[in-house]
Amino acid sequence: MSFIIALHLLAAVIWVGGMIFAHTSLRPAAVQVLEPPLRLELWVQVFRRFFVLVWISIAAVLVTGYWMLFGYFGGFAGAGIHIHIMHGAGLVMVMVYLHVFFAPYRRLKQAVIVQDYPLAGAQLNQIRKMVGINILIGLLVIIVASAGRYL
């Protein structure tokens, strides 16, 4: 069980930590030193790499989470409210990510290819907002996961 918990936490840290880094450090630095066309091309390349890690993290979180839910708690009935909150919030995070990946990220890539930088910028702004939402949900999940059973 300790390996499953460690893998679950590692996947969550990679996903949430990566979003926090991109949102609070990479984005402001890119705005400061790169002109919009280069900045937009940078983000396409950053997302291309980071989203591979997010897909792997989502798979790991879901597999290990359900493994613990059904293997340790015996299903939803045996899980505390903090597990239900973590589960629901985690699924919302996945839905937000799926929206980002299949809608604005897809449009961002296409807009950069055809050099429609105003459209690309609008898509990047939508991604920024959605990532901000996912960061907040992710931090809530971390708090509930770590302290939930004591609340």
N, C-alpha and C positions, 0 to 999 in steps of 0.2 A: 504493500500500500504506500510506503514512503516514496518509492520510485514514481508511482502514479501521481501523487501529490506534487512532487518536485517537478515533474514534466508539465503538469497543469499550471503551476505557478510560473515556470520558466516561459511557457508559451504566452501567458497573460502579460508578463513583464516585457517580453519582446514586442508584443502588439501595442500595449498602452505606452510603454516607454518610448517606442519608436515614434508614435504620434506626438507625444510631448516634445521630444527632441525636434521633430520637423516643425511643429507649430511655434515653439518658443525660441528656438535657436537658429535653425536653418533658414526658415522663412525670413525673419528680420535681416539676417546677414545677406541673403540673396537679394532682397530689396535694396539694401544699402550699396552693394557692389556691382550688380548686374543690370544692364538695360533690359526692358521687358522681353524682347525676342529671345535673348540668351537665358533669361530667368525662366521663361516658359519652357524652353527646351530642356533646361536643367531639371525642372519639375517632372517632365515626362520621363526622363531617365531615372530620377530618384524613385518615382512611383513604380516604374517598371521593376526595379529591384526590390523595393520595400514590399510591394504587394505580393510577391512570391513568399516572403516571410509571413505576411498576414494570412495567406491561404494555409500555409503550414501550421501557423499558430491556431487558426480557427479549427482546423481538423484536430489538432492535439487537444485543445481545450474541450471540444465537444466529446471526443472519444474518452478522454480521461474523466471528464465531468460525469458523463453517463455511467462510466465504469464505477466510479465512486458512489454515485446516486443509487444504482441498482445493486452493486456488489457489497457496499458497506451499509447503506441506509435501508436497503430492501425496497427501494422505490420511493416515490413521492410521499407516500403516507408516513414513512419513517423519517423524513427529513424535516428539520426545523424551518421556521419561517425565513431565516437568513439564507438557507439553501434555495428556497423558492424565489426570493428576491434576486439572488445571484443568478439563478437560472433565467428568470424573465428578463433581467437587465442584459445579460449576456446575449440572449437571442435578439433583443433590440439592437445591440451593438453589431451583431452579424447582419441584420437587415439594413442598418445604416451603411455598413461597409459594402454590401451587395449593391445598394443604390449607387454609391460613389463609384464603384468599379464599373458597373454596367451602363451608367448614364453619364455623369459629368466627366469622368476620366476618359471614357471612350470618345466623347466629343472634344475634350482637350487634345488628345492625341491627333485626332483628325484635323482640328483647327491649326495645330502647329505644323502639320504636314503641308497644308495649303497656305500657310503663313497668314491666317486670319487671326491676328494677334488680339484684337478686341474681343472676339468670341472666345479665344483661348483664355484670356484674362478673366472673363466672366465665369468660365467653367472652373478655373483655378479658385476663384473667390467662393464659388459654391462648395467646392471640395473643402476649402479652409473652414467654412461654417460647419459642414457636416463632421469634419475631423474634430472641431471644437466641441461639438455635441458628444461625440464618441469619447473624447477625453474625459468630460464630466461624468458620463455614465461609467466609464472604466474606473475612474477614481472612486465613485460610489461603490462599485462592485468590489474593489480592493478593500475598502473600509468594511463593508458588510462581510466579506469573506474572512477577514482577519479578526474582526471584533464582534461579528454578528451573534455568535452563540453566547456572548457575555452581555448583550444588551437586554 
